[in-house]
Amino acid sequence: GQSEHPMVKKAEKTAKMRKEEETAARKNRIHDTLKMIREGMRERNLQLLTHAQTKVFELGLEADETVKSASVLREDLESEVDIVAKLKVVCDSIKLSQNTADGLEENDLRNLETAISEAEARAKGIKDTVDKRIILSDSNGEIKTSQSIISALKEAHSLQARAEQQLELQHDLETALDDTKEKKINIVLLRQLLDKAAEIGCKTSNVDRAGEIVRSSERRLSTELNLLDILNENESVNQSVRSLGKSVESVFSMEEKLQKASQTQYHFEKYYLIRPDGDYARGNLMNKSLLIALKLKHQNFVIPRSIISMDKKMSKQAITLHKNLLGYCADLIMGFPATLVERSLKTLASFRVLADEQYIQLMKHLTENHGKQSIGRAWQFFCILSSTISPSVEFEDFVLNFLLRHKGAHGLVGVYASYALHCLSVKLEY
């Protein structure tokens, strides 16, 4: 037979070489695509897996086991993105509602709870259906939920807790504000609710209303206290107050009572119901001697128990009274000191048995106290207390004795003592 023409041979050779090059190029593309898929699977990278999927169709690799596993993972990752997106929409809606004038509604919380339940169920479905053969399994062979879902659910649960707190706060605020309409203002409760609102970031219209009521009350109390300070600014006023203190004795027939109370046997340190030293300092081995030494003198830390003997429940209330006193007098750093007097007065209104304890705490605080501001604040408190609540019949002579011993003092102390004596004398007379 005749040999093939050289041109034919050359064409066949060229075609063969092109086919070999195409085969080699395809192998490289398959290698690169599978490498991309494995990397996307290892990193749980949806974008990389989606990009690789287009190459899978071009190369006809749908039957490859790695590609099948990657396809399952890609679908799960897409489902995870959908879960996170839907959960985010509900969470964002809750966040917006939190700071509206009306705040949250019960339905908002129910929607969030439903979204969380659905997200958790879908996340569990992903873990149950994913192919356990793929390389994403951990050392125990279990498929881990995506970090994005974990983070989204963690944020949602945290938001759910805050939403529950806010709904409870909104209810408590509404109840407290309803009481103010009936003139039953509880400033201490409103202050506590405002602190809670600040803690969880609640900014509803009721929070604003409560804030204005508290600020108004603080301004009113501050004005009342400033009126007492003004007494020291004008000597003529000082003289008139001293004269008023003196006139009380004659006008209200208190001469005999005051004369009796002026006797040394009525120094408050001699009151028979004061706790024994051992009982007062009980359980404080390290500071026992210091506590006993300061039992009836000024100290800038809270007492261990009531100064007057009383049951454990009332003793705890007495400790709170002393803490309020120290905070108001700036011996302790406490928030909103102007409200502390009002808190104590509310406690005394509920537990009248603590009246003597409050008086003796004030007298203790003013004994051997060298702090000018602390002394001034304590006397202001004394004036407010003496015009509001009387001591018991058994203790009134001891309080009168203390005031009588200080009414002639120079400067502000004498003014305050005279004013307190006037207020208390009037209450005792009537």
HELIX and SHEET records of a PDB file:
HELIX    1   1 PRO A    6  GLU A   43  1                                  38    
HELIX    2   2 LEU A   46  LEU A   59  1                                  14    
HELIX    3   3 GLU A   65  GLN A   98  1                                  34    
HELIX    4   4 GLU A  106  THR A  129  1                                  24    
HELIX    5   5 GLN A  147  LYS A  181  1                                  35    
HELIX    6   6 ILE A  187  ILE A  200  1                                  14    
HELIX    7   7 SER A  205  ILE A  230  1                                  26    
HELIX    8   8 GLU A  235  VAL A  251  1                                  17    
HELIX    9   9 GLU A  255  ALA A  261  1                                   7    
HELIX   10  10 THR A  264  TYR A  266  5                                   3    
HELIX   11  11 PHE A  268  LYS A  270  5                                   3    
HELIX   12  12 ASP A  277  TYR A  280  1                                   4    
HELIX   13  13 LYS A  288  ALA A  293  1                                   6    
HELIX   14  14 LYS A  312  TYR A  328  1                                  17    
HELIX   15  15 PRO A  337  THR A  339  5                                   3    
HELIX   16  16 LEU A  340  SER A  350  1                                  11    
HELIX   17  17 ARG A  352  LEU A  354  5                                   3    
HELIX   18  18 ALA A  355  HIS A  365  1                                  11    
HELIX   19  19 LYS A  372  SER A  386  1                                  15    
HELIX   20  20 GLU A  396  HIS A  406  1                                  11    
HELIX   21  21 LEU A  412  GLU A  429  1                                  18    
END                                                                             
